[in-house]
Amino acid sequence: MSRPNEPARPDPRPDLYSRVTNAIIAELETGVRPWTKPWSAEHLAGKITRPLRSTGEPYSGINVILLWAESVARGFTAPIWITFRQALALGGHVRKGEHGATVVYANRITRTDTGDNGQDVEREIPFLKAYTVFNVDQVEGLPAHFYAVAEPRLDAAKRIDHAERFFAATGADVRHGGNQAYYALTPDYVQMPPFECFEDPESYYATLAHETTHWTRHPTRLDRDFGRTRWGDEGYAREELVAELGAAFLCADLGLELEPRPDHASYIDSWLQVLKDDRRFIFTAAAHAQRAADCLHGRQPG
């Protein structure tokens, strides 16, 4: 405790936003994009997937990135994560000495203040709460299906056909030609090089996932705008980070491998600058990417 006349000492521990952002910055500074490295586990839940809760429900937003990075760093082979208490409730237990991973829960509380006119004014205050989960590789005694090995996966042709149907159902105007991939906002179309120009089909659909994430920013859809005024400015870097994360989420949902695009390596420096200037932006970007993925999923039949 500080003495009455001494200023309070600052808390030396970084807040949750800074801790998460610092970890992602550290990876980016080595040239690694943590969202492009979902593990390839021979597990019943699938080789390429979002991290899953014990119920099989996928995580979303920033938690996808956090748990992907944790799995890669620690070599976990299963995509399923569980809390200490959930493990006990299912008859299992976390092995002694194991350390969990941090995931976050965002919510808002309502606080009533007195306004300048003396009237009560309610305002919502966002907050972030952290809790700990364990990979099922760290847990013993769970029911057998948590450890089940993979069943035969859809072959490549069927997975690519699934991706083709998914992007066609979005209703995006996708045009082919030239040697560049981009989204044109004012005429509202996605431009893609011909399918044959890509190294493999999965590279084509990963690029299409990136550009259709941009497509969701149109005012008639999600109306996402970071104040971009020219190519390469801060608003441009923010939108590109959203599209990168959106493509990672979509590829995981479609069971497609996502390799980093060589032409996007130059974005890393601009993302680093954005994240260092705004320690909360990775959370904002992940939330926008999740909304974009939800928007595209919402256009699917049925």
C-alpha positions as CSV (number, residue, x, y, z in Angstrom):
1,M,0.0,0.0,0.0
2,S,1.3,3.5,-0.9
3,R,1.7,6.1,1.8
4,P,-1.0,9.0,1.8
5,N,1.3,11.5,0.1
6,E,2.9,9.0,-2.4
7,P,1.5,8.4,-5.8
8,A,0.1,4.9,-6.4
9,R,2.6,2.7,-8.1
10,P,1.5,1.5,-11.6
11,D,0.6,-2.1,-11.9
12,P,3.6,-3.7,-13.6
13,R,1.5,-6.5,-15.2
14,P,0.2,-5.7,-18.7
15,D,-3.6,-5.8,-19.1
16,L,-5.2,-8.7,-20.9
17,Y,-5.4,-6.8,-24.2
18,S,-1.7,-6.0,-24.1
19,R,-0.7,-9.6,-23.1
20,V,-2.6,-11.0,-26.1
21,T,-1.3,-8.4,-28.5
22,N,2.3,-8.7,-27.3
23,A,2.2,-12.4,-28.0
24,I,0.9,-11.9,-31.5
25,I,3.4,-9.1,-32.2
26,A,6.2,-11.4,-31.1
27,E,5.2,-14.0,-33.7
28,L,4.7,-11.4,-36.4
29,E,8.2,-10.0,-35.7
30,T,9.6,-13.4,-36.6
31,G,7.6,-13.5,-39.8
32,V,5.0,-16.0,-38.5
33,R,1.3,-15.3,-38.9
34,P,-0.2,-17.4,-36.1
35,W,-3.6,-17.6,-37.8
36,T,-2.2,-19.4,-40.9
37,K,-1.0,-22.4,-38.9
38,P,-3.9,-24.5,-37.7
39,W,-2.6,-27.9,-36.8
40,S,-3.1,-31.0,-38.9
41,A,-4.2,-33.5,-36.3
42,E,-5.3,-37.0,-37.1
43,H,-8.3,-36.6,-34.8
44,L,-12.0,-37.5,-35.3
45,A,-12.9,-33.8,-35.2
46,G,-10.9,-33.2,-38.4
47,K,-7.5,-32.3,-39.6
48,I,-8.2,-28.7,-40.2
49,T,-10.8,-27.0,-38.0
50,R,-11.5,-24.2,-35.6
51,P,-10.7,-25.0,-31.9
52,L,-13.7,-26.7,-30.4
53,R,-15.4,-26.6,-27.0
54,S,-16.1,-29.8,-25.2
55,T,-19.6,-29.7,-26.7
56,G,-18.2,-29.6,-30.2
57,E,-19.2,-25.9,-30.6
58,P,-16.4,-24.0,-32.4
59,Y,-14.7,-21.0,-30.8
60,S,-15.0,-17.7,-32.6
61,G,-13.1,-14.4,-33.0
62,I,-9.9,-13.8,-31.0
63,N,-10.1,-17.2,-29.2
64,V,-9.6,-19.0,-32.5
65,I,-6.2,-17.2,-33.0
66,L,-5.2,-17.7,-29.3
67,L,-5.9,-21.5,-29.3
68,W,-4.4,-22.1,-32.8
69,A,-1.2,-20.4,-31.6
70,E,-1.2,-22.4,-28.4
71,S,-1.7,-25.7,-30.3
72,V,1.2,-25.0,-32.6
73,A,3.5,-23.8,-29.9
74,R,2.9,-26.8,-27.7
75,G,2.3,-29.5,-30.2
76,F,-1.2,-30.5,-29.3
77,T,-2.9,-33.0,-31.7
78,A,-6.5,-32.5,-30.7
79,P,-8.6,-29.4,-31.5
80,I,-10.8,-29.8,-28.4
81,W,-10.5,-27.6,-25.3
82,I,-12.1,-28.0,-21.9
83,T,-12.2,-26.3,-18.5
84,F,-10.9,-27.9,-15.3
85,R,-14.4,-28.3,-14.0
86,Q,-15.8,-29.6,-17.2
87,A,-13.1,-32.3,-17.2
88,L,-14.1,-33.3,-13.6
89,A,-17.8,-33.4,-14.6
90,L,-17.1,-35.8,-17.4
91,G,-15.1,-38.1,-15.2
92,G,-11.7,-37.0,-16.2
93,H,-8.9,-34.9,-14.7
94,V,-6.2,-32.6,-15.9
95,R,-2.8,-34.2,-15.4
96,K,-0.7,-32.8,-12.6
97,G,1.7,-30.1,-13.7
98,E,-0.2,-29.1,-16.8
99,H,-0.7,-25.4,-17.6
100,G,-3.8,-24.2,-19.4
101,A,-4.3,-21.7,-22.1
102,T,-6.1,-18.3,-21.8
103,V,-9.3,-17.6,-23.6
104,V,-11.5,-14.5,-23.2
105,Y,-15.1,-13.7,-22.8
106,A,-16.4,-10.2,-23.8
107,N,-19.5,-8.7,-22.4
108,R,-20.9,-5.4,-21.3
109,I,-22.2,-4.0,-18.0
110,T,-24.7,-1.2,-17.6
111,R,-23.8,1.6,-15.2
112,T,-26.0,4.5,-14.2
113,D,-24.4,8.0,-14.0
114,T,-25.8,11.4,-13.3
115,G,-25.8,13.6,-16.4
116,D,-25.0,17.3,-16.6
117,N,-28.7,18.0,-16.3
118,G,-29.0,16.0,-13.1
119,Q,-30.8,13.1,-14.8
120,D,-29.7,9.5,-14.6
121,V,-27.9,8.3,-17.7
122,E,-27.3,4.7,-18.4
123,R,-24.2,3.7,-20.3
124,E,-22.8,0.4,-21.4
125,I,-19.2,-0.4,-20.4
126,P,-17.4,-3.2,-22.3
127,F,-15.2,-5.6,-20.3
128,L,-13.1,-8.6,-21.0
129,K,-12.8,-11.6,-18.7
130,A,-10.2,-14.3,-19.0
131,Y,-10.5,-18.0,-18.1
132,T,-8.4,-21.1,-18.5
133,V,-8.9,-24.1,-20.8
134,F,-6.9,-27.3,-21.3
135,N,-6.4,-29.2,-24.5
136,V,-7.8,-32.8,-24.2
137,D,-4.2,-34.0,-24.8
138,Q,-3.6,-32.7,-21.2
139,V,-6.6,-34.5,-19.7
140,E,-7.0,-38.1,-18.7
141,G,-10.1,-40.2,-18.2
142,L,-12.5,-38.5,-20.6
143,P,-15.0,-40.5,-22.6
144,A,-13.4,-42.3,-25.6
145,H,-14.7,-40.0,-28.3
146,F,-12.6,-37.1,-27.0
147,Y,-9.5,-39.1,-28.1
148,A,-10.9,-40.8,-31.2
149,V,-8.7,-41.0,-34.3
150,A,-9.8,-39.5,-37.5
151,E,-12.2,-41.2,-39.8
152,P,-11.6,-41.0,-43.6
153,R,-11.8,-37.4,-44.7
154,L,-13.7,-36.1,-47.7
155,D,-11.4,-36.5,-50.7
156,A,-9.9,-33.4,-52.3
157,A,-12.4,-33.3,-55.1
158,K,-15.3,-33.3,-52.8
159,R,-13.8,-30.6,-50.5
160,I,-13.1,-28.4,-53.5
161,D,-16.6,-28.9,-54.8
162,H,-17.9,-27.9,-51.3
163,A,-15.9,-24.7,-51.4
164,E,-17.1,-23.9,-54.9
165,R,-20.7,-24.2,-53.8
166,F,-20.0,-22.2,-50.7
167,F,-18.6,-19.2,-52.5
168,A,-21.2,-19.4,-55.3
169,A,-24.0,-19.2,-52.7
170,T,-22.6,-15.9,-51.3
171,G,-23.9,-14.0,-54.3
172,A,-20.6,-12.2,-54.8
173,D,-19.9,-11.0,-58.3
174,V,-16.6,-12.8,-59.0
175,R,-14.8,-12.0,-62.3
176,H,-11.8,-13.8,-63.7
177,G,-8.9,-12.5,-65.7
178,G,-5.5,-10.8,-65.3
179,N,-2.9,-11.6,-62.7
180,Q,-4.2,-9.8,-59.6
181,A,-6.7,-10.6,-56.9
182,Y,-8.6,-7.7,-55.4
183,Y,-12.0,-6.4,-54.4
184,A,-13.3,-3.2,-56.1
185,L,-15.7,-1.4,-53.7
186,T,-17.5,1.1,-55.9
187,P,-18.4,-1.3,-58.8
188,D,-18.7,-4.0,-56.1
189,Y,-17.0,-7.0,-57.6
190,V,-14.2,-9.5,-56.8
191,Q,-11.5,-9.9,-59.3
192,M,-9.6,-13.2,-59.4
193,P,-6.9,-14.5,-61.7
194,P,-8.0,-17.6,-63.7
195,F,-8.3,-20.8,-61.6
196,E,-5.5,-22.4,-63.7
197,C,-3.0,-19.7,-62.6
198,F,-2.9,-21.0,-59.0
199,E,-0.5,-23.6,-57.7
200,D,-3.3,-25.7,-56.4
201,P,-7.1,-25.5,-55.9
202,E,-6.8,-24.8,-52.2
203,S,-4.6,-21.7,-53.0
204,Y,-7.4,-20.4,-55.3
205,Y,-10.1,-20.8,-52.6
206,A,-7.9,-19.3,-49.9
207,T,-7.4,-16.2,-52.0
208,L,-11.2,-16.1,-52.8
209,A,-11.9,-16.4,-49.1
210,H,-9.7,-13.3,-48.5
211,E,-11.3,-11.3,-51.3
212,T,-14.9,-12.2,-50.3
213,T,-14.1,-11.1,-46.7
214,H,-13.3,-7.7,-48.3
215,W,-16.6,-8.0,-50.2
216,T,-18.5,-8.0,-46.9
217,R,-17.3,-4.5,-46.2
218,H,-19.7,-2.9,-48.8
219,P,-22.2,-0.5,-47.3
220,T,-25.1,-2.7,-48.3
221,R,-23.6,-5.6,-46.3
222,L,-21.5,-5.0,-43.1
223,D,-20.6,-1.4,-43.9
224,R,-17.0,-1.8,-42.5
225,D,-14.8,1.3,-42.9
226,F,-11.5,2.0,-41.1
227,G,-11.1,5.5,-42.7
228,R,-9.0,4.2,-45.6
229,T,-8.1,6.9,-48.0
230,R,-5.3,5.5,-50.1
231,W,-3.4,2.3,-50.7
232,G,-1.1,1.4,-47.9
233,D,-2.4,3.8,-45.2
234,E,-3.4,2.7,-41.7
235,G,-7.1,2.1,-42.7
236,Y,-5.8,-0.1,-45.5
237,A,-3.6,-2.2,-43.1
238,R,-6.6,-2.6,-40.7
239,E,-8.9,-3.9,-43.4
240,E,-6.2,-6.3,-44.8
241,L,-5.8,-7.7,-41.3
242,V,-9.5,-8.3,-41.1
243,A,-9.5,-10.1,-44.5
244,E,-6.5,-12.2,-43.4
245,L,-8.3,-13.4,-40.3
246,G,-11.6,-13.9,-42.2
247,A,-9.8,-16.1,-44.8
248,A,-8.3,-18.2,-42.0
249,F,-11.7,-18.7,-40.3
250,L,-13.4,-19.6,-43.6
251,C,-10.7,-22.0,-44.7
252,A,-10.9,-23.8,-41.3
253,D,-14.6,-24.0,-41.7
254,L,-14.3,-25.5,-45.2
255,G,-11.5,-27.8,-44.3
256,L,-9.0,-26.1,-46.6
257,E,-5.3,-25.6,-45.8
258,L,-4.3,-22.0,-45.7
259,E,-0.8,-21.1,-46.7
260,P,0.4,-17.5,-46.3
261,R,0.2,-15.6,-49.5
262,P,3.7,-14.5,-50.6
263,D,2.3,-11.2,-51.9
264,H,1.0,-10.4,-48.4
265,A,4.4,-10.7,-46.7
266,S,4.8,-6.9,-47.1
267,Y,1.8,-6.3,-44.9
268,I,3.4,-7.6,-41.7
269,D,5.3,-4.3,-41.0
270,S,2.1,-2.3,-41.4
271,W,0.2,-4.7,-39.1
272,L,2.9,-4.5,-36.5
273,Q,2.6,-0.7,-36.5
274,V,-1.2,-0.9,-36.2
275,L,-1.0,-3.4,-33.3
276,K,1.7,-1.4,-31.5
277,D,-0.3,1.8,-31.8
278,D,-3.6,0.1,-30.7
279,R,-3.3,-2.8,-28.3
280,R,-7.0,-3.6,-28.7
281,F,-7.1,-3.7,-32.4
282,I,-6.4,-7.5,-32.8
283,F,-9.6,-8.1,-30.8
284,T,-11.5,-5.6,-33.0
285,A,-10.1,-7.2,-36.2
286,A,-11.0,-10.7,-35.0
287,A,-14.5,-9.6,-34.2
288,H,-15.0,-8.0,-37.7
289,A,-13.5,-11.2,-39.3
290,Q,-16.0,-13.3,-37.4
291,R,-18.9,-11.1,-38.5
292,A,-17.7,-11.4,-42.1
293,A,-17.5,-15.2,-41.8
294,D,-21.0,-15.3,-40.2
295,C,-22.3,-13.0,-43.1
296,L,-21.0,-15.4,-45.7
297,H,-22.2,-18.5,-43.9
298,G,-25.6,-16.8,-43.5
299,R,-26.0,-16.7,-47.3
300,Q,-25.8,-20.5,-47.6
301,P,-28.9,-22.4,-48.5
302,G,-30.7,-24.1,-45.6
